């Protein structure tokens, strides 16, 4: 495992960058130039954490990780609002987890139901958070399956619900524009639901209750399953 | 593909600037100024990027009725980005250069690096005339009222080409609509800036069988 920023790492760094025997005084090494400039050595974890905060990337991974707990312990339900009818999010057969530093930075779990497995809880307990997941969203008897990535919230492998039954679809003479209308409408509905789910998470996340009751609940959930 | 049929893997973008005056005319004019032009195999250029009609990769005649639509989400601009790449296959270039060089060197003199370079260029030019372009077509839908763009690709080459061409065509800036934008519209920015990563989800839960990741220091 990498020990970035540790005393041991710093010592090794100094030895590795020591001036070779016989080097002329006029040619400082890069390490010496950095030392002379007064810059502090870059800590890998700190740098990763800083980059993660700048674009709130940590919130996206925390959202997907919390969603696992929410799906398993609370059924993955989201109450309806004026704009978005109630919906449910469950997990599919693939999750990718990551941590920013360490010997193992990414773990993929695949199978009939990785959510609910001890392996997933074991990984989360060890500080890995969900980076990408296959999800199933149900709303008003319509089902979307897709993968959601924490980076940019990219949608992958989206399967939209059937709007028309087979017979109607065969009869309907739909042109490209109509097909695009239909697909965009369904994509927009999925987007609105995902935004609502993320907004709900952020509401919980920005309250003091997050650290006082939700994180302990996450801990209890992990304890039960690991 | 994706807006009409096929798999959907999509990245969303937000248009940061307001629409220009007389948007329909201006946007169509911008599109037509950057319509797709096929590559000439005899030219030095090996890559062409431009707009085509959605679902019609051979049609670069971007008339308003082919690209502007009114849908449930309001007015939309629907097009596709076509990227053609025409390159002589590297392995074939290597093979032919080696064969021709061997032929010339039987005359008793080794080719100089300059002669070898000239030979490579000549072979590449010749093979390019026989090569087929690699064609990539990616759908794009711009919901004009919402200021949102759906682009059916997440690859670096396609997304970079699209952002570049979008700015050149319409003179408007766009950025990826990811967690940061969603968070800023859902929560007050000051409250958002106060949020710290949850230590347990970042470092692991103390005492709960940490893996050899961020949580393990000893």
HADDOCK unambig.tbl for C-alpha pairs under 7 A between the chains (distance, minus, plus):
assign (segid A and resid 1 and name CA) (segid B and resid 212 and name CA) 6.87 0.50 0.50
assign (segid A and resid 55 and name CA) (segid B and resid 180 and name CA) 5.52 0.50 0.50
assign (segid A and resid 56 and name CA) (segid B and resid 179 and name CA) 6.75 0.50 0.50
assign (segid A and resid 56 and name CA) (segid B and resid 180 and name CA) 5.54 0.50 0.50
assign (segid A and resid 57 and name CA) (segid B and resid 179 and name CA) 6.82 0.50 0.50
assign (segid A and resid 58 and name CA) (segid B and resid 197 and name CA) 6.32 0.50 0.50
assign (segid A and resid 60 and name CA) (segid B and resid 179 and name CA) 5.96 0.50 0.50
assign (segid A and resid 99 and name CA) (segid B and resid 213 and name CA) 6.78 0.50 0.50
assign (segid A and resid 99 and name CA) (segid B and resid 214 and name CA) 6.47 0.50 0.50
assign (segid A and resid 101 and name CA) (segid B and resid 213 and name CA) 6.82 0.50 0.50
assign (segid A and resid 101 and name CA) (segid B and resid 214 and name CA) 5.97 0.50 0.50
assign (segid A and resid 102 and name CA) (segid B and resid 212 and name CA) 6.96 0.50 0.50
assign (segid A and resid 102 and name CA) (segid B and resid 213 and name CA) 4.74 0.50 0.50
assign (segid A and resid 102 and name CA) (segid B and resid 214 and name CA) 5.73 0.50 0.50
assign (segid A and resid 103 and name CA) (segid B and resid 212 and name CA) 6.85 0.50 0.50
assign (segid A and resid 103 and name CA) (segid B and resid 213 and name CA) 6.44 0.50 0.50
assign (segid A and resid 104 and name CA) (segid B and resid 213 and name CA) 6.13 0.50 0.50
assign (segid A and resid 105 and name CA) (segid B and resid 213 and name CA) 6.97 0.50 0.50
assign (segid A and resid 122 and name CA) (segid B and resid 209 and name CA) 6.90 0.50 0.50
assign (segid A and resid 123 and name CA) (segid B and resid 211 and name CA) 6.63 0.50 0.50
assign (segid A and resid 124 and name CA) (segid B and resid 201 and name CA) 6.99 0.50 0.50
assign (segid A and resid 125 and name CA) (segid B and resid 204 and name CA) 5.23 0.50 0.50
assign (segid A and resid 125 and name CA) (segid B and resid 205 and name CA) 5.21 0.50 0.50
assign (segid A and resid 125 and name CA) (segid B and resid 208 and name CA) 5.76 0.50 0.50
assign (segid A and resid 125 and name CA) (segid B and resid 209 and name CA) 6.69 0.50 0.50
assign (segid A and resid 125 and name CA) (segid B and resid 210 and name CA) 5.92 0.50 0.50
assign (segid A and resid 126 and name CA) (segid B and resid 204 and name CA) 4.33 0.50 0.50
assign (segid A and resid 126 and name CA) (segid B and resid 205 and name CA) 6.44 0.50 0.50
assign (segid A and resid 126 and name CA) (segid B and resid 209 and name CA) 6.53 0.50 0.50
assign (segid A and resid 126 and name CA) (segid B and resid 210 and name CA) 3.75 0.50 0.50
assign (segid A and resid 126 and name CA) (segid B and resid 211 and name CA) 4.59 0.50 0.50
assign (segid A and resid 126 and name CA) (segid B and resid 213 and name CA) 6.56 0.50 0.50
assign (segid A and resid 126 and name CA) (segid B and resid 215 and name CA) 5.85 0.50 0.50
assign (segid A and resid 127 and name CA) (segid B and resid 200 and name CA) 6.62 0.50 0.50
assign (segid A and resid 127 and name CA) (segid B and resid 201 and name CA) 5.20 0.50 0.50
assign (segid A and resid 127 and name CA) (segid B and resid 202 and name CA) 5.10 0.50 0.50
assign (segid A and resid 127 and name CA) (segid B and resid 203 and name CA) 4.74 0.50 0.50
assign (segid A and resid 127 and name CA) (segid B and resid 204 and name CA) 3.55 0.50 0.50
assign (segid A and resid 127 and name CA) (segid B and resid 205 and name CA) 6.91 0.50 0.50
assign (segid A and resid 127 and name CA) (segid B and resid 213 and name CA) 6.71 0.50 0.50
assign (segid A and resid 127 and name CA) (segid B and resid 214 and name CA) 5.92 0.50 0.50
assign (segid A and resid 127 and name CA) (segid B and resid 215 and name CA) 5.79 0.50 0.50
assign (segid A and resid 128 and name CA) (segid B and resid 201 and name CA) 6.84 0.50 0.50
assign (segid A and resid 128 and name CA) (segid B and resid 202 and name CA) 6.96 0.50 0.50
assign (segid A and resid 129 and name CA) (segid B and resid 201 and name CA) 6.40 0.50 0.50
assign (segid A and resid 152 and name CA) (segid B and resid 176 and name CA) 6.80 0.50 0.50
assign (segid A and resid 152 and name CA) (segid B and resid 177 and name CA) 6.64 0.50 0.50
assign (segid A and resid 152 and name CA) (segid B and resid 178 and name CA) 3.88 0.50 0.50
assign (segid A and resid 152 and name CA) (segid B and resid 179 and name CA) 5.99 0.50 0.50
assign (segid A and resid 153 and name CA) (segid B and resid 178 and name CA) 5.32 0.50 0.50
assign (segid A and resid 153 and name CA) (segid B and resid 179 and name CA) 6.30 0.50 0.50
assign (segid A and resid 154 and name CA) (segid B and resid 10 and name CA) 6.21 0.50 0.50
assign (segid A and resid 154 and name CA) (segid B and resid 11 and name CA) 5.17 0.50 0.50
assign (segid A and resid 155 and name CA) (segid B and resid 9 and name CA) 5.47 0.50 0.50
assign (segid A and resid 155 and name CA) (segid B and resid 10 and name CA) 5.34 0.50 0.50
assign (segid A and resid 155 and name CA) (segid B and resid 11 and name CA) 6.62 0.50 0.50
assign (segid A and resid 156 and name CA) (segid B and resid 8 and name CA) 6.36 0.50 0.50
assign (segid A and resid 156 and name CA) (segid B and resid 9 and name CA) 4.09 0.50 0.50
assign (segid A and resid 156 and name CA) (segid B and resid 10 and name CA) 6.43 0.50 0.50
assign (segid A and resid 157 and name CA) (segid B and resid 7 and name CA) 6.04 0.50 0.50
assign (segid A and resid 157 and name CA) (segid B and resid 8 and name CA) 5.51 0.50 0.50
assign (segid A and resid 157 and name CA) (segid B and resid 9 and name CA) 5.47 0.50 0.50
assign (segid A and resid 158 and name CA) (segid B and resid 7 and name CA) 6.70 0.50 0.50
assign (segid A and resid 158 and name CA) (segid B and resid 8 and name CA) 5.07 0.50 0.50
assign (segid A and resid 158 and name CA) (segid B and resid 9 and name CA) 6.46 0.50 0.50
assign (segid A and resid 176 and name CA) (segid B and resid 4 and name CA) 5.98 0.50 0.50
assign (segid A and resid 179 and name CA) (segid B and resid 4 and name CA) 5.63 0.50 0.50
assign (segid A and resid 180 and name CA) (segid B and resid 3 and name CA) 5.42 0.50 0.50
assign (segid A and resid 180 and name CA) (segid B and resid 4 and name CA) 4.71 0.50 0.50
assign (segid A and resid 181 and name CA) (segid B and resid 71 and name CA) 6.30 0.50 0.50
assign (segid A and resid 183 and name CA) (segid B and resid 3 and name CA) 6.79 0.50 0.50
assign (segid A and resid 195 and name CA) (segid B and resid 182 and name CA) 6.94 0.50 0.50
assign (segid A and resid 199 and name CA) (segid B and resid 186 and name CA) 5.54 0.50 0.50
assign (segid A and resid 206 and name CA) (segid B and resid 195 and name CA) 6.90 0.50 0.50
assign (segid A and resid 223 and name CA) (segid B and resid 208 and name CA) 6.96 0.50 0.50
